[in-house]
Amino acid sequence: MISLILALCVLDAYFTLKIIDFGGKELNRLMFIFIYKKPISALVFKYLVTAVSIIFVLVHKNFVVFGKIKVSSLIYLIFSVYLVLVLYEAVIFFNHIRALGF
Protein backbone atom coordinates (compact mmCIF):
# COMPACT_ATOMS: atom_id res chain seq x y z
CA MET A 1 0.00 0.00 0.00
CA ILE A 2 2.85 2.38 0.84
CA SER A 3 4.49 1.82 -2.55
CA LEU A 4 1.17 2.50 -4.28
CA ILE A 5 0.76 5.78 -2.39
CA LEU A 6 4.25 6.89 -3.39
CA ALA A 7 3.59 5.87 -7.01
CA LEU A 8 0.35 7.87 -6.97
CA CYS A 9 2.31 10.82 -5.58
CA VAL A 10 4.67 10.69 -8.57
CA LEU A 11 1.74 10.31 -10.99
CA ASP A 12 0.04 13.29 -9.36
CA ALA A 13 3.15 15.40 -9.86
CA TYR A 14 3.47 14.25 -13.49
CA PHE A 15 -0.16 14.98 -14.36
CA THR A 16 0.02 18.32 -12.55
CA LEU A 17 3.04 19.40 -14.60
CA LYS A 18 1.42 18.24 -17.85
CA ILE A 19 -1.86 20.01 -17.06
CA ILE A 20 0.10 23.20 -16.31
CA ASP A 21 1.82 22.79 -19.70
CA PHE A 22 -1.67 22.71 -21.25
CA GLY A 23 -2.58 25.99 -19.54
CA GLY A 24 -3.79 24.79 -16.14
CA LYS A 25 -2.98 26.55 -12.89
CA GLU A 26 -1.50 25.26 -9.64
CA LEU A 27 -3.76 26.36 -6.78
CA ASN A 28 -1.41 25.39 -3.94
CA ARG A 29 0.75 28.48 -3.31
CA LEU A 30 3.75 26.55 -2.00
CA MET A 31 3.76 24.11 -4.91
CA PHE A 32 3.22 27.04 -7.29
CA ILE A 33 6.52 28.54 -6.13
CA PHE A 34 8.38 25.24 -6.55
CA ILE A 35 6.86 24.46 -9.96
CA TYR A 36 7.65 27.81 -11.52
CA LYS A 37 11.17 28.03 -10.08
CA LYS A 38 12.26 24.50 -10.89
CA PRO A 39 9.71 21.74 -11.66
CA ILE A 40 11.98 18.92 -10.46
CA SER A 41 12.16 20.58 -7.04
CA ALA A 42 8.35 20.43 -6.89
CA LEU A 43 8.46 16.68 -7.54
CA VAL A 44 11.15 16.11 -4.90
CA PHE A 45 9.37 18.29 -2.34
CA LYS A 46 6.00 16.60 -2.95
CA TYR A 47 7.55 13.13 -2.72
CA LEU A 48 9.42 13.95 0.51
CA VAL A 49 6.36 15.48 2.18
CA THR A 50 4.31 12.41 1.24
CA ALA A 51 7.00 9.97 2.39
CA VAL A 52 7.52 11.76 5.73
CA SER A 53 3.76 11.90 6.31
CA ILE A 54 3.43 8.18 5.66
CA ILE A 55 6.34 7.43 8.00
CA PHE A 56 4.65 9.55 10.68
CA VAL A 57 1.39 7.63 10.25
CA LEU A 58 3.22 4.29 10.33
CA VAL A 59 5.12 5.19 13.52
CA HIS A 60 1.78 5.99 15.17
CA LYS A 61 -0.23 3.18 13.54
CA ASN A 62 -1.34 1.65 16.86
CA PHE A 63 -2.66 4.93 18.24
CA VAL A 64 -6.37 5.69 18.41
CA VAL A 65 -7.77 9.16 17.71
CA PHE A 66 -11.15 10.52 18.72
CA GLY A 67 -11.54 7.44 20.91
CA LYS A 68 -12.35 5.07 18.06
CA ILE A 69 -10.33 5.61 14.86
CA LYS A 70 -7.08 3.67 14.49
CA VAL A 71 -4.36 5.75 12.93
CA SER A 72 -3.43 2.79 10.71
CA SER A 73 -6.71 3.27 8.86
CA LEU A 74 -5.40 6.64 7.67
CA ILE A 75 -3.17 4.78 5.20
CA TYR A 76 -6.30 3.64 3.38
CA LEU A 77 -7.72 7.15 3.49
CA ILE A 78 -4.51 8.63 2.06
CA PHE A 79 -4.50 6.01 -0.69
CA SER A 80 -8.16 6.66 -1.54
CA VAL A 81 -7.70 10.44 -1.72
CA TYR A 82 -4.62 10.11 -3.92
CA LEU A 83 -6.36 7.61 -6.18
CA VAL A 84 -9.35 9.91 -6.70
CA LEU A 85 -7.06 12.88 -7.32
CA VAL A 86 -4.91 11.02 -9.88
CA LEU A 87 -7.99 9.65 -11.66
CA TYR A 88 -9.41 13.18 -11.86
CA GLU A 89 -6.14 14.51 -13.27
CA ALA A 90 -5.93 11.61 -15.74
CA VAL A 91 -9.41 12.44 -17.05
CA ILE A 92 -8.41 16.09 -17.53
CA PHE A 93 -5.13 15.08 -19.17
CA PHE A 94 -6.59 12.54 -21.59
CA ASN A 95 -9.56 14.76 -22.48
CA HIS A 96 -7.10 17.51 -23.39
CA ILE A 97 -4.98 15.08 -25.42
CA ARG A 98 -8.10 13.89 -27.26
CA ALA A 99 -9.16 17.50 -27.93
CA LEU A 100 -5.77 18.20 -29.48
CA GLY A 101 -6.23 15.25 -31.81
CA PHE A 102 -3.35 13.05 -30.61
C-alpha positions as CSV (number, residue, x, y, z in Angstrom):
1,M,0.0,0.0,0.0
2,I,2.9,2.4,0.8
3,S,4.5,1.8,-2.6
4,L,1.2,2.5,-4.3
5,I,0.8,5.8,-2.4
6,L,4.3,6.9,-3.4
7,A,3.6,5.9,-7.0
8,L,0.4,7.9,-7.0
9,C,2.3,10.8,-5.6
10,V,4.7,10.7,-8.6
11,L,1.7,10.3,-11.0
12,D,0.0,13.3,-9.4
13,A,3.1,15.4,-9.9
14,Y,3.5,14.3,-13.5
15,F,-0.2,15.0,-14.4
16,T,0.0,18.3,-12.6
17,L,3.0,19.4,-14.6
18,K,1.4,18.2,-17.9
19,I,-1.9,20.0,-17.1
20,I,0.1,23.2,-16.3
21,D,1.8,22.8,-19.7
22,F,-1.7,22.7,-21.3
23,G,-2.6,26.0,-19.5
24,G,-3.8,24.8,-16.1
25,K,-3.0,26.5,-12.9
26,E,-1.5,25.3,-9.6
27,L,-3.8,26.4,-6.8
28,N,-1.4,25.4,-3.9
29,R,0.7,28.5,-3.3
30,L,3.7,26.6,-2.0
31,M,3.8,24.1,-4.9
32,F,3.2,27.0,-7.3
33,I,6.5,28.5,-6.1
34,F,8.4,25.2,-6.5
35,I,6.9,24.5,-10.0
36,Y,7.7,27.8,-11.5
37,K,11.2,28.0,-10.1
38,K,12.3,24.5,-10.9
39,P,9.7,21.7,-11.7
40,I,12.0,18.9,-10.5
41,S,12.2,20.6,-7.0
42,A,8.3,20.4,-6.9
43,L,8.5,16.7,-7.5
44,V,11.1,16.1,-4.9
45,F,9.4,18.3,-2.3
46,K,6.0,16.6,-2.9
47,Y,7.5,13.1,-2.7
48,L,9.4,13.9,0.5
49,V,6.4,15.5,2.2
50,T,4.3,12.4,1.2
51,A,7.0,10.0,2.4
52,V,7.5,11.8,5.7
53,S,3.8,11.9,6.3
54,I,3.4,8.2,5.7
55,I,6.3,7.4,8.0
56,F,4.6,9.5,10.7
57,V,1.4,7.6,10.3
58,L,3.2,4.3,10.3
59,V,5.1,5.2,13.5
60,H,1.8,6.0,15.2
61,K,-0.2,3.2,13.5
62,N,-1.3,1.7,16.9
63,F,-2.7,4.9,18.2
64,V,-6.4,5.7,18.4
65,V,-7.8,9.2,17.7
66,F,-11.2,10.5,18.7
67,G,-11.5,7.4,20.9
68,K,-12.3,5.1,18.1
69,I,-10.3,5.6,14.9
70,K,-7.1,3.7,14.5
71,V,-4.4,5.8,12.9
72,S,-3.4,2.8,10.7
73,S,-6.7,3.3,8.9
74,L,-5.4,6.6,7.7
75,I,-3.2,4.8,5.2
76,Y,-6.3,3.6,3.4
77,L,-7.7,7.2,3.5
78,I,-4.5,8.6,2.1
79,F,-4.5,6.0,-0.7
80,S,-8.2,6.7,-1.5
81,V,-7.7,10.4,-1.7
82,Y,-4.6,10.1,-3.9
83,L,-6.4,7.6,-6.2
84,V,-9.4,9.9,-6.7
85,L,-7.1,12.9,-7.3
86,V,-4.9,11.0,-9.9
87,L,-8.0,9.6,-11.7
88,Y,-9.4,13.2,-11.9
89,E,-6.1,14.5,-13.3
90,A,-5.9,11.6,-15.7
91,V,-9.4,12.4,-17.0
92,I,-8.4,16.1,-17.5
93,F,-5.1,15.1,-19.2
94,F,-6.6,12.5,-21.6
95,N,-9.6,14.8,-22.5
96,H,-7.1,17.5,-23.4
97,I,-5.0,15.1,-25.4
98,R,-8.1,13.9,-27.3
99,A,-9.2,17.5,-27.9
100,L,-5.8,18.2,-29.5
101,G,-6.2,15.2,-31.8
102,F,-3.3,13.0,-30.6
